[in-house]
Amino acid sequence: MIKNEIELGKNRTGIDLSPIDKKLVIEGAQHAVPTMAGDEHAIDETRAEYLENPATIGSMPPPATVKGAASTVVDTLKGTKATVFLDKVGARLGFERTGARLYGALLGKFDASEPLPGGPQRADLEKIHREEVQHFEMLREVMLGLGADPTAITPSADVEAVSSNGLIQVIGDPRMNLKQSLEAILVAELVDNECWSVLTELATAAGHTAIAQKFQQALSEEQQHLANVRMWVRNATMGEAKPRQAAPKK
């Protein structure tokens, strides 16, 4: 059973527990000689050299269908870049797939966890998981409707996948309890809400009215996800901070 409280233990990462070694460590750092010439500016210069001829994180695939090519032309005539819109749709598609997997893992952690006062019920997590899957399916259909390939990893999708890698590690780590996993989910929901808002604006600017309405519905559901997770994290944290009441004497 996973516990949701942080307890005192054998944490030896700080140096205050060993005053003698602490003094030696500090003295050693003060008298240490650099192993190479130069200072922190060397890494800046190296980065600058790479940035002069940068390799891009990726590129947008060309339209795979005649419909996709026509959609690109229409959007260009409207004054918007279809590649920007499709790039961000691809990013949400990938993120919603990751979100569904995160909540799937969170359900497993919920089942293995002791009760979390103020936290979610299983039905709450199931509902969010179901909606994440629905958002993924909706985005896939939008990509197909625009003549784009939903299996292609767009540049923004690649960036978001790298950024969210830490969240996957937290929730997949059996040492992380339910409350800590909810804190990781909170980070994901904050990012997702902001990105859905921008994506809805992009759809509206490109004249995709019906798509914008679908995105607005998804945004409303994601806003509720965020509100719920915020509440669960706050309640669980404040509850953990309260001292335990001693059991009544018999």
N, C-alpha and C positions, 0 to 999 in steps of 0.2 A: 504494500500500500504506500503510495507516494504521499509524503507529508508536505504541507503547504506553509510550514513555518521555518524561519531561519533560526538555527540554534548555535550556541557557542560550541566551538570545536577546536581542532588542532590546526588552525590556520597559521602557518609560519611564513607567510609571504612578506610581512613587514619586518623591519629591523629592530624595532623597539623591544622585542622580547629577548634580544641578546645585546645588552649594552656594550660589552667588551668588543664583540665583533662589529658592532655598529661603528665604534670609533675607528677601528682598523679599516673598515670599508670606506669611510669618509676620507681618511688620510690617504688611502690608496688612490682614490679618485683624484684627490688634489695633487698628488705627485706623479700620476701616471703620465707617460710620454706617448704622444700620438704614434700610431703604427705607420702612418704615411703622411706625406707633406700635404698642405692645403687645409681648407676649412669647409664650412657648410656651403660656400659659394661654388665649390666644385660640382656638386650634384645639380645645382641650378644651371650651371653651364652645360652639363651633360643633357639635361632635359631640354634646354633651349636648342641644342643640336638636333635632337630628335624631332622637335616641333617645327624645325625649318622644312623638313620633308616628311610630314606626318603620314602615317598609314591610318586610314579611316577604320572605324569600328565595324563598318559593313556598308552595304548599299541596298537600295530598293530594287526588287526584281522588276523586270519589264512586264507590262501587262501580258498575261498568259492567254487572254481571249480577246476577240474582236470587241466584245462588250466592255472589257476593261480598258482597251485603248480608246474607245468612244467616250467612256466616262472621264478619262483623263483629259481629253480634248474639251469636253463640256465644262469641266471644272476650271480649266485654264481660261476659257472664254468668260467665266464668271469672275475672274480675278483672283482665284485661289489656287494653290498648288495641291494637286491631288496626291502627290507623293507625301506631303506633310500629313495630310489627313489619314492616308492609309498606313503610314508609319506609326501614328499614334493609336489607330485601331488595332494594329498588330501588337503594339505594346500592351494594351489592355487585354487583348486576347490571351497573351502569354501570362500576364499577371493574374487574371481570373482563374486560369488553369492552375497556377501555383497556389492561389488562394483556396481553391477547392481542396487541393492536397494538404494544405496547412490545416484547414478545419477538419479534414479527415483524420489527420494525425492527432489533432487536439481532442477529437472524440475518443480516440483510444486512450489518451492520457487522462481524460475525464473518468473513464471507466476504471482506470487503475489508481485513481486518486482518492484520498480521504475527502469527505465533504468540505467544500470551500464556502464558508459563511459569506453571504452577499454576492457569491459568484453565480455563474449561469446554471440553468438546468439543462439536462441533456437535450430536451426538445428545442431549447433556444439555439444550441450549437447545430443541431440537425437542420433547423430552418435556414440558418445562415449558409451552411454547407450547400443546401439545396439551391439557394438563390445564387451562390457563386457559380455553380454548375450551369444554371439557367443563363447567367450573364455570359459565360463562355460560349454556350450554344448560340445565343443571340448574336454575339460578335462574329462567330464563324459564319452564320447565315448572312450577315451584313457584308463580310468580305466576299463571299461567293456572289451575292447580289450585285456587287460592284465589279465583278469580273476579276477579282484578285485571288491569290492563292493563300488560303489561311494557314498552310503548313510552312510558309516561308518565315524565317526569323528576320524581322526588320531591325534596323539599327537601334531604335529606341527599345524594342523588345529585348535586344541583346544587353543593353545597358541596364535595364530594369532587372533582368535575370541575374546579372552579376551583383547588383545592389542588394537584392533580396536573398542572396545566398546565406548570409548570416542568420536571417530569420528561420530559414529551413534548418540550419544547424542547431539553433536553440530549441525549436519545437521537436526536432528529431532526437535530441539528446535525452536519454532516460534519466539523467541527473537533474534536469530542469523540471520543477514541479508545475502544477497547473497554473498557479498565479504568475510565475515567471514566464510561462508560455503565453498567457494572456497579455502580458506586457509586450511580448514580441509581436503578437497579433495586432496590438494597438498601433505599433509603428506601421505595419502593413496597411491598416485601415486609414490612417492619416494620409499616407501617400496615395492610396487608391481614391479617396474622396477628392483630393486636389486634381488628380489626373482625369477623373470622370467629368469634373466641372469644365476643364479645358476642352476635353473631347466633345462635350455637348456644344460648347461655343463654336468649335471648328465645324461641326456638322451643320449648325445653323448658318454660319457664314458661307458655307459651300452650297447652301440651298437644299440640303438633304433634310427636308422637313420631317418626313416620316421616320427617318433614322434618328434625328435629333429627339423626337418624342420617345423613342425606345431608350435612348441614352439617358434622357431625363428621368424616366422611370427607374432605370438602374441606379442613377445617382441618388434618387430618393431612398431606395432600399439600402444603398451603401451608407448614406447618412445615418440611417437607423442602426446599421451594424456598428458604426463608430460610436454612436451615443450609448449603445448597450455595452460595448467593450470598455468604454471609459468608465461607466458606472460600475461594472464588475471589478475592474482594476482598483478603482478608488475604494469601493466597499471592502474588498479583500485586504488592501493595504492598511486602511484605518482599523479594520478588525484585528489584524495581526499585531498592530502597535499597542493595542489595549492589553494591560497585564491580565494574566489569567486569575480568576477568582479561586481562592482555595476551596477545596471540597468541604462541605459542612461536616463538623465532627459528630460522630454518632454517640 
